[in-house]
Amino acid sequence: MGWSLSAPAMTILDRFALTLGRLTAWCFAAIILILVYEVVARYGFNAPTTWAHETSVLLAAFGFVFGGAFCMAEGTHMRISFLVETRPRLARFSNALSLTAGAIYLVGLCYASWRMAEKALWRFSISGEWDPERSGSTLNSPLPAYLNALLFVGCALFLLLVLQRMVSKRKP
């Protein structure tokens, strides 16, 4: 019995990751609109924005953070198929190896992203007011702190999908 990169049936977790991935894909459409607005404002009216760059970077990061989980749920993660298509035993070994390596990597990434999010979000000023990490730009928004938290959520979702694939064994 070997592990499979594609789940036997679509689970709630798979559907959640696919829905989230499709929703975050719209972030890239929003980026295009924001950048068009920025170009027109800057060069057409000599009135550049202070928010366009930072917002577009956040939206792109949001899309990329959940992209891995989306690809895992959809079964479209990159893999080298030449050898595994010709040798079924090699395919089972390759799937098991890639899922195990992915799980180990994602556990480490979840831990690191949790630590980063914790440091970015749980900050307080001397007066005791909540003061999350800020961008340091003209806008100086707290978006980097939220992005750190989103990175943890995206990694955790991806890890759950990998673990789900490891547990859902199918007969070869």
N, C-alpha and C positions, 0 to 999 in steps of 0.2 A: 504494500500500500504506500502510495506517495502523496505528497502534498500537491495541491493544484493552485495555480494563480487565478483561476476562475472559480468562483463559488458555485456549488451545485444549484442553488436557487438564490434569487434576489432577496436579501434580508432587509430589515428595516434600516440597519446601518448603511447598507449599500444605497438604498433609496434616498436616505438623508444626504449622503456624500454626493450623489448624483444631482440632487436638487440644489444643494449648496453650490456645487460646481457650476451648474447652469446659471444660477443667480449671480455668482461672482464673475462670470464671463461678461456680464453687462458692465462691469467696472471698466473694461477696456473701451467700450463705446463711450462711457462717460469721460474717460481720459481724452479721447479724440475731441469731444465737444469742448472740454475745458481748454485744451491746447489751441483749438481754433479760436475760441473766445480770447485767449491770451494774446495770440498773434494779431488779431484784429484790434484789440484794445491797445496793444503796444505800438504797432506800426501804423495803424489807421488813425488812432486818436491820441497817440503819445501819452497813454494812460495805463502803464503796465500794472498788473495786479500783484499783490503781495502773497496771495494764497494759491495761485494756479500750480506752481511747481510742486509745492509741498503736498497739496491735495492729490495731484496726479501720481506722485510717488507712493502715497499711502494706498490709493486705489489699486495700483499695479501690485504692490506688495500683498494686499488683501487677496487679489486674484491668484497670485503665485503660491501663497501659503496654503490655499485649499486645493490647488491643482494636483498635488500628489495623491491626495485621498480620492479625488475625482477619477484620476486615471486608474487607481487600484480598483475602485468600485466598478468602473467600466471595463476593466480588463485590457486596457490599452497601454500599460507601462511598457517601456522599451525593453526589448530582450533580443538576444542573438538567436535567431531561429534556425540557422542552417544546420547545426549539429543536432539540435534537439528534435527536429522534424524527421531526421533519418534514423535516430536511435531512441526508442521510447524509454529505455532504462536511463539514458543520459538526460532525458527530459525530466524524469522524476527527480534525479539527483540535482539537476540544475534548479528546478523549482524549490526543492527543499533548501538548497544552499542559498538561493537568493532571498527566500522568505526569512531564513534564520539570520543572514547578514543584515537584511533590512530591519528586522526586529531589534537586533543589537544596536544598530545605528540609531534607530528611532527612539529607543529607550534613553540613550545618551543625549540625543537632541531634545527630547522632552524634559529631561533633567536640567539641561543647560538653559533651555528657553523658560522653564519655570523660575529658575534663579534670576534670570534677566528680568522677567516680568515682575517678580517680587521686588527687586531693587528699583525698578522704574515706577511701579505703581504705589508702593507703600512708603512714600517719602512725605515727611512733614517739615514745615518751616519751624523756625525757633519759636514762633508764636503758637504753634500747635495746629496750624491750618494744613489741610491736605495739599501737597505740592508735588504732583507727579512730574516725572522727567519731561522736559520740554525740548523743542527742536532747536532753540537758539537762533532761529531765523527772525526775520522781521515779523512774521506772524506769531512766532513763539508759541505754537499750539502744543497741547499735551498728546498729540497723535502718536509720537514714538512710544510712549508708555503703553498706549492701547495696542499698538502694533506688536509690541513684545508679548502681550497677553494673547493676541490672536495667533502669533507664531506657536505658542504653547498649545492652543486649542487645535490648530491645524495639524501639528505633530501628533497630538494625542489621537485625533480622529484617524490619521494615517496609520498609526501604530495599532489601533483597534481593528482596522480593516486587515492589516497584515496578520495579526494574531487570529482573527476570524478565519483567514485562509489556511493558517497552520492547523487549526483545530478541525476544520471541516474536511476530513480526509475522504477521498473517493477511491473506489477500487479501480485499478488501472485498466 
